[in-house]
Amino acid sequence: MVPEPFEAIGGFYRDFSEVSDEEVVAKPARFPSGARTAGS
């Protein structure tokens, strides 16, 4: 589903700040392989 008009994804988030490479690498480590998250 895409809202009309679609302008920018950042407008749909409260916090759309940049994250470090270390944060990106660390996130998958928080969830075991095969774990389901909300909406999965």
TAURUR-V325125 format. One record per residue. N is the residue number from 1. RES is the residue in three letters. PSI is psi in degrees with one decimal (* if undefined). OMEGA is omega in radians with two decimals (999 if undefined). D_CENTER is the distance of its C-alpha to the mean C-alpha in whole Angstrom. Layout:
n={N,N}
res={RES,RES}
psi={PSI,PSI}
omega={OMEGA,OMEGA}
d_center={D_CENTER,D_CENTER}
This chain:
n={1,2,3,4,5,6,7,8,9,10,11,12,13,14,15,16,17,18,19,20,21,22,23,24,25,26,27,28,29,30,31,32,33,34,35,36,37,38,39,40}
res={MET,VAL,PRO,GLU,PRO,PHE,GLU,ALA,ILE,GLY,GLY,PHE,TYR,ARG,ASP,PHE,SER,GLU,VAL,SER,ASP,GLU,GLU,VAL,VAL,ALA,LYS,PRO,ALA,ARG,PHE,PRO,SER,GLY,ALA,ARG,THR,ALA,GLY,SER}
psi={128.2,122.1,147.8,132.2,146.4,114.8,-55.1,140.8,-32.0,-24.4,-12.4,2.7,143.7,-42.0,104.6,39.6,158.8,146.6,155.7,162.5,-37.7,-39.3,-40.2,-41.4,-36.1,-31.3,-49.5,-25.8,-19.3,-17.4,127.5,153.5,130.8,-1.0,143.4,142.7,171.0,133.0,-0.5,*}
omega={3.13,3.11,3.12,-0.22,3.11,-3.07,-3.12,-3.12,-3.10,3.13,-3.09,-3.11,3.04,-3.10,-3.14,-3.09,3.13,3.07,-3.13,3.07,-3.13,3.11,3.14,-3.14,-3.07,-3.06,-3.13,3.14,-3.14,-3.08,3.10,3.12,3.12,3.13,3.11,3.08,3.12,3.13,-3.14,999}
d_center={17,17,18,21,22,18,18,15,11,11,14,12,10,12,11,9,11,11,11,14,14,15,12,10,13,14,10,12,15,14,14,17,18,18,16,15,12,12,13,14}
